[in-house]
């Protein structure tokens, strides 16, 4: 009977993915739960690269033509200097767009080339307020979303997971006066977030759309994937030496300069105290 109960508990835990981290995670024990703010701000002079691996099933399901998947975001390179922030976006079709953050608002170039979009949280509370944080997609995190501490991808991290998802974004926006900011910004699909215990910065975001991996550095250190030098690329050949100018024949005189004359003989006066040669 005890064995049956033991197996039932294991089956319950394995079936409840919200109670566990990723199967490759190593749990960290004896660590207190994190305190707000759960996500730190990036240093004033910093940059971070977000490499995005889309969920193929989600991309295929959202496409009317499975043989031509929709254009998706491949990577983002953010640069921060004081309160100024810029983002270079790289798309799956090789095109690029740029975003600029001014105060709480993001001004983004349209990926289809139709002007720019203004993402202002005062106009729509579902938009991220950059005056309160540097990272989008994390405004839903509350103490209730905390799962535990794990070693994930070589980083000691806090794991947060959605307890519920937004049923209808339109309804959430229209009823925003009755909802908290976390409820308004609740993801529309089950989402997991790893936050570094050491820095308080995001390590990874996983949702139905894909996986978002974060890498931090100083401005100028990071590059978009298409700008990364290929390790398999052969070294460039050395430049060809410039051809040397042909020398004039020794028995001919160049027309550019007069012919050289033989040097005059030099006499040395015995009365001169100077030992240097003097000409007459």
N, C-alpha and C positions, 0 to 999 in steps of 0.2 A: 504493500500500500504506500509506504514511504517513497519507494522508487517511482511509483506512478505519479505521486505529487511532485517529486523532484523533476521528472520529465515534463510535467505540465507547466511548472514555473519556467523552465528553459524555453519551452515552446512559446510561452506568453511573451518573454523578453525578446526572443528572436522575431516575433511577429510585430512587436511594438517598436518600430524604427525610431520613433521620437524619443525613446528612452536611451538610445545608444548613439555613439558617434559612428564615423565611418569604420568599416570592418578592418581597415588597415591602421586605425588610430590606436595609440596606447594610452589608456586612462592614467591621469595623474591624481594621486590621492593626497588627502590632507591639505588641500588648497581651499581657502575661503572663497566664497562667491564674489564676483566682481561688483564694484559699486559704480554708480553713474558718475560722470559720463562713460558709457560703455565703449565708445569709439573716440579716440583722441584726434586732435587736429595735427596735420602734418607740419613739420618745421617750416619757418618762414621762407627759407631758401631750400627748396626741395623739388624732387620730381618723382613720379611713379608711373610705371608701365602696367597696364592691365591687359593681359593676354586672354582672349575669349575663345573658348572651344564650344561651338554651338551644339545643341542637342539635335542630332540628325533626324530623329523621329518627330520632334517638334517642328523642325524646318520643313520636312516633307508634308506633315499634316496641314501646315498653314499655307502651303503652295497649291494653287489651282492646277499647276502643271508640274508633276513630280520630277520630270526630266530637266526642268529648269528651276532649281531652288531659288527662293527669294534672296534679295541682297541683304546680307547680315553684317553686323559690326564684328570686325576681326580683332582689333586692338585699339587701345587709347593710350596716348602719352600725355600725361598732365605735367605742367610746370607751374610752380608757385613761387612768387617773389613778393613777400610781404602780404598785402591783401589782394594782389593781382594774381589771377589764375587764367591759364590758357590750356586748351586741350586739342591735340591733333588726333583725328579719327581715321583709322584705316578700315576700308570696307572689303567685303569678300570679292568684289569685282575689280579690285585694284585701285578704285578711286579713293580720294581723301577729302575730308572736310575739316574745318576748324571751328572751335567754340571759344567764346570769351566770357569770363565771369565778371560781372560788374555788380558789386554789393551782394545782394541776395539773389540776383537774377543771372540766368545763363542765356547768352545770345548764340544760337547755333545755326550754322549753315545747313540748309536742307540737303539730305543725301541725294535727292533727285534733281538738285540744281534749281529748285523753285524758290529762290530768295532765302530768307532767314526766318527762324522761329524764335519767339520770345517766351522763355519759361520763367514766369514770375509767380512765386508762391502767394502773392497778394491777389492775383487774378484767379489762381486755382491752387488750393492747399495741397493738392497731390504732387505739385512740383517741389523739388528739394530747395530748401532755404540755405544758400551758401554762406549766409552771414552767421549761421550757427554751426556749420560743419562742412568739411571738405569733400565728403563722399556721399554719392547718391546711393539709392537702394537700401539704405540702412535706417531709415527713420521709424521703422516699426518695432525696433528692439526695445524690450522692456525687461524688468527682472523676471517676469513669468516665462520669458522665452529662453532663459538660461538652462542648458542641459548639463554641462559639466566641463571639466578641464581635461584636455587631451594633448598628446604630442602628435601634431599633424604636419606632414611634409617637413619634418625637421625643426618645427617651431612649436614651442609650448603655447598653447592657445586655449581661449575660452570658446566654447561652442554654443551658439544660439540657434534655435529652430522655431519656425512658425507654429503657433498653436491652432491657428485657423487661417483661412484665406478670405480675401475680399470677394464677396459673391458677385457684386456688380459695381464696377468703378463709377458708372454714371450715378447710381443711387448713392454711393458713398460721397460723391462730390456734392450732390443736391442736399444731402442730409448732414453736411459737415458740421453744422452748428450743434448737432447732438452727439458728435463723435469726437474722440480724442485724436491727437495727431498720429499716434501709433495705429489707431483703427483706420483712419483715413488713408494711411500709407501702407496698409497691410498688403503683402504680395498677393498676386492672383494665382499663384501656384505654391506648393510646398517649397520652402527655402531654408537653407542652412548657411550659417556664416561663422567663419573662424576669425577670431580677433587675437592678435599677439598679446600674450601676457606681458612681455618685455617692453613693447613700445605702445601698445594700445591701438595699433594700426591694423587695418584689415589684411588678412592673409589669403582668404578665399571666400567666394560666394558661389553657392550651387543652387540653381532653380531649374524649372522646366525648360527654360530657354537654353541653358548651357552652364559652363563652368567659367568663373572669372578668377584668374590668378594674379596677385599683386606682387610687384617688385619695386622696392624703393631705392633711391639714390640721390645724388646731387644733380642740379641742372647741368645738362650736357653729357652726363654719364650714360644715360639710357637712350635706346633707339627703338623705333618701330620695327616689327619683324622684317618688313621688306627692306629695311636699311641695314640689317645685320649683315656683316661680311660672311660669305659662305666659306666654311672650312674646307670644302671639297674643291673649291675653285682653284685652278692652276695658277701659279705665280705669273705675273705679267712679265713678258720678255723685256730684257734690258734695252734701253733706247739705242738706236743705231748711231755709231759715232759719226760726227759730221765730217764730210770729205775735206781733206787738207788741200790747201791751195797749191797748185803746181809751182815748183821752183823754176826761176828763170835759168836758162843755160849759162854756164860759167863763161863761155867765150863771147857772149853777147852783152851789150850794155843796155840797161833799162832806159826807156825814153823819159821816164818820170824823174830821173835824177841825173845831174851832170857827171861826166866821167871823172874818176878819181885820179889825182895827180900824185906823183912821187913826192914824199916828204923832203923838205929842204934840209941840208946839213946844218948842224948846230955847233957853233964854236963856244968854247968856254974861256972867258977872260980871267987871267990870273989875278987881276986886281979886285975882282968881285969877291966880297966876303960871303955872298949868298951861294950856297952849294947847289941851288936849283938851276936848271938849264935856261939860257936866254938866247933868243934868236937875234942875228945881226940886223 
